[in-house]
Amino acid sequence: MATKPEILIVGGGVAGLALATRLGDTLGRQGLARITLIDKSFSHVWKPMLHCFAAGTAQNENDRISFMAQASNRHFEFWPGEIVALDRANKRAILGPLRSAEGEVVLESRTVEYAALVLAIGSRANDFGTPGVAEHCLFIDNLVEANGFNEKFRMELLRAYAVGKPLDIAIVGGGATGTQLAAELHKALDLVALHSFGSAPPQLRITLLEAGPRVLPAFPEAVSTAAQRQLESIGVSVRTSAMVSGADAEGLSLKDGTRVPATLRVWAAGVKAPDVTSAFDGLSLSRSGQILVHPNLQSQDDEHIFAMGDCSFISSDPLPPTAQVARQQAHHLARHLPALLRNGIAVPSCVFRNKGAIVALGNYNGWGTLPGGTVFGGGFLHGLSARLGHLMLYRQHQVELYGLFRGLMSILADRIDAFVRPSVRLD
């Protein structure tokens, strides 16, 4: 009896979990292949929601998808672990030791064999080697970091309530993450005020720093202008052409010699692949550490390795590091990997179809852009259409992973939870 081909997917983000789910429904269900997903976490969250977890305006357990439960329901295997190296000659991925929260080694270093390896390990903010950033700034690149920021935010907010002083927060990066986090933190304070400690809420002084000439540079200039105006109307100080030259425990230093004092400092600028890509046994990388792939998402150096999402880079046609790109690439590989493994039919080039973009600034406003450049949202309804569009993208993601019935039940559970629980994290 022929051995089942081993498909190893590393990274359970938007791309990795979508691919594992689809291949599980086809190859895994029929016993035609063994699909294994590896991730250092035990649950998946939709990355465009991380700023909501950081602010505490999203905390529902329904917003997380258990990898183990998803694997059981969709016919693939899941193992927790973090990839640390590749042995390409022997087609093996090397995983580091799995440790408990107390640092105890639960599982020793392991190797996992593969016939096809798909790397979907995402990206991180890029500090560009700026002095002090790694030591004194917070990041929100994953759920652990987002929850860590939220813990500090709630404690500093409590301190500000007690002593009656403002809370200063500096956010570096005027892209979608930085602008949405700034708005979401103000929304969180508005919600906390409903459960206040018998006194008026403290002043929240947020400074948003963008090195370029405008915020939301990936959107039309009209959206950038409107978004900056909206942020300033709720009290956010927006500074463009502001290059950070260093960070310390008291704040940030700018290249022009000025200082931005801040109790909490968040770095949400730049994009780079995780540092581990340099240990991938000689795979060619971009300047940001992304794996160089052909248009069909196959590594330029190894026909058995594919990369998709933020950790991949197509030299001939660079794509933005967005959930939309990652999702389309996952669907492409899910369609064509089975034919490659069964019949040796090469995976064709993946053609990205831009369906536009959406940014939502809390409950305050939102904008969307269509491929032709048309902008919607904003105006009298304060971007209701754009904010609903952003929500619908998340609901679509849930239904794709859960299936129609369970997805609809998850949405219903969210609504019940929103009726029963506080709308902001308080503990």
C-alpha positions as CSV (number, residue, x, y, z in Angstrom):
1,M,0.0,0.0,0.0
2,A,1.4,3.4,-1.0
3,T,2.5,5.7,1.8
4,K,0.3,8.8,2.1
5,P,2.1,12.0,1.1
6,E,2.9,14.3,4.0
7,I,1.8,17.9,3.6
8,L,3.3,20.1,6.4
9,I,1.9,23.6,6.9
10,V,3.8,25.8,9.3
11,G,1.8,28.8,10.6
12,G,-1.9,28.9,11.5
13,G,-2.7,32.4,10.4
14,V,-5.2,33.4,7.8
15,A,-3.4,31.5,5.0
16,G,-2.2,28.5,7.0
17,L,-5.4,27.6,8.6
18,A,-7.4,28.2,5.5
19,L,-5.1,25.9,3.5
20,A,-5.2,23.2,6.2
21,T,-9.0,23.3,6.4
22,R,-9.5,23.0,2.7
23,L,-6.9,20.3,2.2
24,G,-8.4,18.4,5.2
25,D,-11.8,18.6,3.5
26,T,-10.5,17.1,0.3
27,L,-7.3,15.0,0.8
28,G,-7.6,14.4,4.5
29,R,-11.2,13.3,4.5
30,Q,-10.6,10.7,1.8
31,G,-7.3,9.5,3.4
32,L,-5.3,10.6,0.3
33,A,-2.7,12.6,2.3
34,R,-1.7,13.4,5.8
35,I,-2.0,17.1,6.5
36,T,-0.3,18.5,9.5
37,L,-0.5,22.1,10.8
38,I,2.2,23.4,13.1
39,D,1.8,26.6,15.1
40,K,3.4,27.9,18.3
41,S,0.0,28.9,19.6
42,F,-3.0,26.7,20.4
43,S,-5.6,29.0,18.8
44,H,-6.1,31.2,15.7
45,V,-7.3,34.8,15.6
46,W,-8.0,36.9,12.6
47,K,-4.9,39.2,12.4
48,P,-6.8,42.3,11.3
49,M,-8.5,42.1,14.7
50,L,-5.4,42.2,16.9
51,H,-5.7,45.9,17.5
52,C,-9.2,45.2,19.1
53,F,-7.6,42.6,21.4
54,A,-4.9,45.1,22.3
55,A,-7.5,47.7,23.2
56,G,-9.8,45.2,25.0
57,T,-12.8,45.8,22.8
58,A,-12.6,42.2,21.6
59,Q,-12.3,39.4,24.2
60,N,-14.9,36.8,23.2
61,E,-13.6,33.3,23.1
62,N,-15.6,32.9,19.9
63,D,-13.1,35.2,18.3
64,R,-10.4,32.5,18.8
65,I,-10.5,29.2,16.9
66,S,-8.9,26.2,18.6
67,F,-6.4,24.5,16.3
68,M,-7.1,21.2,17.9
69,A,-10.9,21.4,17.5
70,Q,-10.6,22.7,14.0
71,A,-8.2,19.8,13.1
72,S,-10.6,17.3,14.6
73,N,-13.5,18.6,12.7
74,R,-11.8,19.2,9.3
75,H,-9.6,16.0,9.0
76,F,-6.1,17.3,9.5
77,E,-3.6,17.1,12.4
78,F,-2.3,19.8,14.6
79,W,0.8,19.9,16.7
80,P,2.0,22.9,18.8
81,G,5.6,23.9,18.1
82,E,7.8,26.5,16.6
83,I,10.0,25.9,13.6
84,V,13.7,26.7,14.2
85,A,15.4,25.2,11.1
86,L,15.0,23.2,8.0
87,D,16.9,20.1,6.7
88,R,16.0,20.4,3.0
89,A,18.2,17.4,1.9
90,N,16.1,15.1,4.1
91,K,12.8,17.0,3.8
92,R,12.5,17.6,7.5
93,A,11.4,20.6,9.5
94,I,13.0,21.0,12.9
95,L,10.9,22.2,15.8
96,G,12.3,23.7,19.0
97,P,11.4,22.5,22.5
98,L,7.8,23.2,23.6
99,R,7.8,24.9,27.0
100,S,5.1,25.6,29.5
101,A,4.3,29.2,30.7
102,E,6.7,28.4,33.6
103,G,9.5,27.5,31.2
104,E,9.4,23.7,31.8
105,V,10.2,21.6,28.7
106,V,7.0,19.8,27.8
107,L,8.2,18.4,24.4
108,E,11.8,18.1,23.4
109,S,13.0,19.3,20.0
110,R,11.4,17.3,17.2
111,T,11.6,16.8,13.5
112,V,8.7,16.5,11.1
113,E,9.0,15.0,7.6
114,Y,7.2,16.3,4.6
115,A,6.6,15.6,0.9
116,A,5.5,19.2,0.5
117,L,6.2,22.0,2.9
118,V,4.1,25.2,3.0
119,L,5.5,28.1,5.0
120,A,2.9,30.6,6.2
121,I,4.6,32.1,9.3
122,G,3.4,35.6,8.7
123,S,5.3,38.8,9.5
124,R,6.3,41.2,12.3
125,A,6.7,44.9,12.6
126,N,10.1,46.1,11.5
127,D,12.1,48.2,14.0
128,F,14.8,48.8,11.4
129,G,17.4,48.4,14.2
130,T,16.3,51.6,15.9
131,P,18.1,51.9,19.3
132,G,16.0,51.0,22.3
133,V,12.9,49.9,20.4
134,A,13.2,46.1,21.1
135,E,13.8,46.9,24.8
136,H,11.3,49.7,25.5
137,C,8.4,49.3,22.9
138,L,5.5,47.0,22.8
139,F,4.4,45.1,19.7
140,I,1.0,43.6,18.8
141,D,2.0,41.2,16.1
142,N,0.2,38.2,17.6
143,L,-2.4,37.4,20.3
144,V,0.1,37.0,23.1
145,E,1.6,40.4,22.4
146,A,-1.8,42.0,22.0
147,N,-3.1,40.6,25.3
148,G,0.2,41.7,26.9
149,F,-0.3,45.3,25.8
150,N,-3.9,45.2,27.0
151,E,-2.8,44.1,30.4
152,K,-0.4,47.1,30.6
153,F,-3.0,49.4,29.2
154,R,-5.6,48.5,31.8
155,M,-3.1,48.8,34.7
156,E,-1.9,52.2,33.5
157,L,-5.5,53.3,33.0
158,L,-6.3,52.3,36.6
159,R,-3.3,54.2,37.8
160,A,-4.4,57.3,35.8
161,Y,-7.9,57.0,37.4
162,A,-6.4,56.8,40.8
163,V,-3.9,59.7,40.6
164,G,-6.0,61.9,38.3
165,K,-3.3,62.3,35.7
166,P,-3.4,61.8,31.9
167,L,-2.2,58.6,30.3
168,D,0.3,59.2,27.4
169,I,0.6,56.6,24.7
170,A,2.8,56.9,21.6
171,I,2.1,54.7,18.5
172,V,4.8,54.4,15.8
173,G,3.4,53.6,12.4
174,G,0.5,55.3,10.6
175,G,-0.6,52.3,8.6
176,A,-3.9,50.5,9.2
177,T,-2.7,48.9,12.4
178,G,-1.5,52.1,14.0
179,T,-4.4,54.3,13.0
180,Q,-7.0,51.6,14.0
181,L,-5.3,51.0,17.4
182,A,-5.3,54.8,18.2
183,A,-9.1,54.9,17.5
184,E,-9.8,51.7,19.3
185,L,-8.0,52.8,22.4
186,H,-10.3,55.9,22.6
187,K,-13.3,53.7,22.0
188,A,-12.1,51.5,24.9
189,L,-11.9,54.5,27.2
190,D,-15.4,55.6,26.2
191,L,-16.7,52.1,27.1
192,V,-14.7,51.9,30.4
193,A,-16.2,55.2,31.4
194,L,-19.6,53.4,31.5
195,H,-18.2,51.3,34.3
196,S,-16.1,54.0,35.9
197,F,-14.7,54.1,39.4
198,G,-17.0,56.9,40.5
199,S,-15.0,59.6,38.8
200,A,-14.5,61.1,35.4
201,P,-12.2,59.1,33.1
202,P,-8.7,60.4,32.8
203,Q,-7.4,62.2,29.7
204,L,-6.0,59.8,27.1
205,R,-3.2,61.5,25.2
206,I,-2.3,59.5,22.1
207,T,0.4,60.5,19.7
208,L,0.5,58.8,16.3
209,L,3.9,59.0,14.6
210,E,4.3,58.4,10.8
211,A,7.6,58.6,9.1
212,G,6.0,59.3,5.7
213,P,4.1,62.4,4.6
214,R,0.6,61.0,5.4
215,V,-1.1,58.3,7.4
216,L,-2.7,55.3,5.6
217,P,-0.3,55.6,2.7
218,A,-1.8,52.5,1.0
219,F,-5.1,54.3,0.6
220,P,-6.0,57.3,-1.6
221,E,-4.9,60.7,-0.3
222,A,-8.5,61.7,0.3
223,V,-8.9,58.8,2.8
224,S,-5.6,59.7,4.5
225,T,-6.7,63.3,4.9
226,A,-10.1,62.3,6.2
227,A,-8.7,59.7,8.6
228,Q,-6.2,62.2,10.1
229,R,-9.0,64.7,10.5
230,Q,-11.2,62.1,12.3
231,L,-8.3,61.0,14.6
232,E,-7.6,64.6,15.6
233,S,-11.3,65.2,16.3
234,I,-11.2,62.5,19.0
235,G,-8.0,63.8,20.5
236,V,-5.2,61.9,18.8
237,S,-2.2,64.0,17.9
238,V,-1.0,62.9,14.5
239,R,2.5,63.8,13.4
240,T,3.6,62.9,9.9
241,S,7.2,63.0,8.6
242,A,8.2,62.1,12.1
243,M,11.2,59.7,12.0
244,V,11.9,57.9,15.3
245,S,15.6,57.7,16.1
246,G,15.4,56.0,19.5
247,A,13.3,54.8,22.4
248,D,13.8,54.6,26.1
249,A,11.7,54.0,29.2
250,E,10.3,57.5,29.2
251,G,9.4,58.0,25.6
252,L,10.6,58.3,22.0
253,S,13.3,60.5,20.4
254,L,12.7,61.9,16.9
255,K,15.3,62.6,14.2
256,D,14.5,66.3,14.4
257,G,15.7,66.4,18.0
258,T,12.3,66.5,19.7
259,R,10.9,64.1,22.3
260,V,7.6,62.4,22.7
261,P,7.1,61.4,26.3
262,A,4.9,58.3,26.7
263,T,4.1,55.8,29.4
264,L,3.3,53.1,26.8
265,R,5.1,52.9,23.5
266,V,3.8,50.8,20.7
267,W,5.7,49.9,17.5
268,A,3.5,49.2,14.6
269,A,5.7,50.3,11.7
270,G,7.3,48.4,8.9
271,V,7.0,44.7,7.9
272,K,9.5,42.0,8.0
273,A,9.5,38.2,8.1
274,P,10.3,36.4,11.4
275,D,14.0,36.1,12.0
276,V,13.8,32.3,11.7
277,T,13.8,32.5,7.9
278,S,17.6,33.0,8.0
279,A,17.8,29.4,9.4
280,F,15.9,27.8,6.5
281,D,18.9,26.0,5.0
282,G,19.9,28.5,2.4
283,L,16.5,29.5,1.0
284,S,16.8,32.8,-0.9
285,L,15.4,35.7,1.1
286,S,14.4,39.3,0.3
287,R,15.9,42.2,2.2
288,S,13.1,41.9,4.8
289,G,13.7,38.2,5.3
290,Q,10.8,37.0,3.2
291,I,11.2,33.8,1.2
292,L,11.7,34.4,-2.5
293,V,9.1,32.5,-4.5
294,H,8.0,32.1,-8.1
295,P,4.6,33.4,-9.1
296,N,3.2,29.9,-8.3
297,L,4.4,30.4,-4.7
298,Q,7.1,27.7,-5.0
299,S,10.5,28.5,-3.5
300,Q,13.1,29.7,-6.0
301,D,15.5,27.1,-4.5
302,D,13.4,24.0,-3.6
303,E,10.5,22.5,-5.6
304,H,9.2,20.8,-2.4
305,I,8.7,24.1,-0.5
306,F,6.1,26.7,-0.9
307,A,5.6,30.0,0.9
308,M,2.5,32.2,1.1
309,G,1.2,35.3,2.9
310,D,3.4,37.9,4.5
311,C,6.5,35.6,4.7
312,S,6.7,35.2,0.9
313,F,8.0,37.6,-1.7
314,I,7.4,37.4,-5.5
315,S,10.2,39.4,-7.1
316,S,8.4,39.9,-10.4
317,D,5.1,41.0,-8.8
318,P,5.4,42.2,-5.1
319,L,2.1,42.0,-3.3
320,P,1.1,43.9,-0.1
321,P,1.2,42.0,3.2
322,T,-2.6,41.8,3.7
323,A,-5.1,39.1,4.7
324,Q,-6.7,39.4,1.3
325,V,-3.5,38.3,-0.4
326,A,-2.9,35.5,2.1
327,R,-6.4,34.2,1.7
328,Q,-6.3,34.1,-2.1
329,Q,-2.9,32.4,-2.1
330,A,-4.2,29.7,0.3
331,H,-7.2,29.0,-1.9
332,H,-4.8,28.7,-4.9
333,L,-2.6,26.1,-3.3
334,A,-5.6,24.2,-2.0
335,R,-6.8,23.9,-5.6
336,H,-3.5,22.8,-7.1
337,L,-1.4,21.0,-4.5
338,P,-3.4,17.8,-4.8
339,A,-2.7,17.5,-8.5
340,L,1.0,18.1,-7.9
341,L,1.2,15.4,-5.3
342,R,-0.9,12.8,-7.1
343,N,0.1,13.4,-10.7
344,G,3.1,15.7,-10.7
345,I,1.2,18.5,-12.4
346,A,3.0,21.8,-11.7
347,V,1.2,24.4,-9.7
348,P,0.3,27.3,-12.0
349,S,1.0,30.9,-11.3
350,C,-1.2,32.5,-8.7
351,V,-3.0,35.6,-10.0
352,F,-4.0,38.1,-7.3
353,R,-7.3,39.8,-7.8
354,N,-7.5,43.0,-5.8
355,K,-10.9,43.4,-4.3
356,G,-10.2,46.7,-2.6
357,A,-9.4,47.6,1.0
358,I,-11.2,48.7,4.2
359,V,-10.1,50.6,7.3
360,A,-12.4,51.1,10.3
361,L,-11.6,53.6,13.0
362,G,-13.5,52.1,15.9
363,N,-17.1,53.4,16.0
364,Y,-16.0,56.8,14.7
365,N,-15.6,56.3,11.0
366,G,-14.4,54.1,8.2
367,W,-13.5,54.0,4.5
368,G,-13.2,51.5,1.8
369,T,-11.7,51.6,-1.6
370,L,-12.7,49.5,-4.7
371,P,-10.2,48.3,-7.3
372,G,-11.0,51.3,-9.6
373,G,-10.1,53.8,-6.9
374,T,-13.7,54.5,-5.8
375,V,-13.9,55.4,-2.1
376,F,-16.9,54.6,0.0
377,G,-17.7,55.3,3.7
378,G,-17.3,58.4,5.7
379,G,-19.8,61.2,5.5
380,F,-23.1,61.5,7.3
381,L,-23.3,57.9,8.5
382,H,-19.8,58.1,9.8
383,G,-18.5,55.3,7.6
384,L,-21.2,52.8,8.5
385,S,-20.9,51.0,5.1
386,A,-17.1,50.7,5.5
387,R,-17.4,49.5,9.1
388,L,-20.0,46.9,8.2
389,G,-17.8,45.8,5.3
390,H,-14.9,45.3,7.7
391,L,-17.2,43.2,10.0
392,M,-18.5,41.2,7.1
393,L,-15.0,40.3,6.0
394,Y,-14.4,38.8,9.5
395,R,-17.8,36.9,9.4
396,Q,-16.8,35.5,6.0
397,H,-13.6,34.3,7.5
398,Q,-15.5,32.6,10.4
399,V,-18.0,30.9,8.0
400,E,-15.2,29.7,5.7
401,L,-13.4,28.0,8.6
402,Y,-16.4,26.7,10.6
403,G,-18.7,25.9,7.7
404,L,-22.1,27.6,7.2
405,F,-24.1,26.2,10.1
406,R,-21.3,26.4,12.8
407,G,-20.3,29.8,11.4
408,L,-23.8,31.2,11.8
409,M,-24.1,29.7,15.3
410,S,-20.8,31.4,16.2
411,I,-22.2,34.8,15.0
412,L,-25.3,34.2,17.1
413,A,-23.1,33.3,20.1
414,D,-21.2,36.6,19.6
415,R,-24.4,38.6,19.7
416,I,-25.6,36.8,22.9
417,D,-22.2,37.3,24.5
418,A,-22.3,41.0,23.6
419,F,-25.7,41.3,25.3
420,V,-24.5,39.6,28.5
421,R,-20.9,40.7,28.9
422,P,-19.3,44.1,29.2
423,S,-18.3,45.5,25.7
424,V,-14.8,46.2,26.9
425,R,-12.3,44.0,28.8
426,L,-12.4,45.0,32.5
427,D,-10.4,42.2,34.1
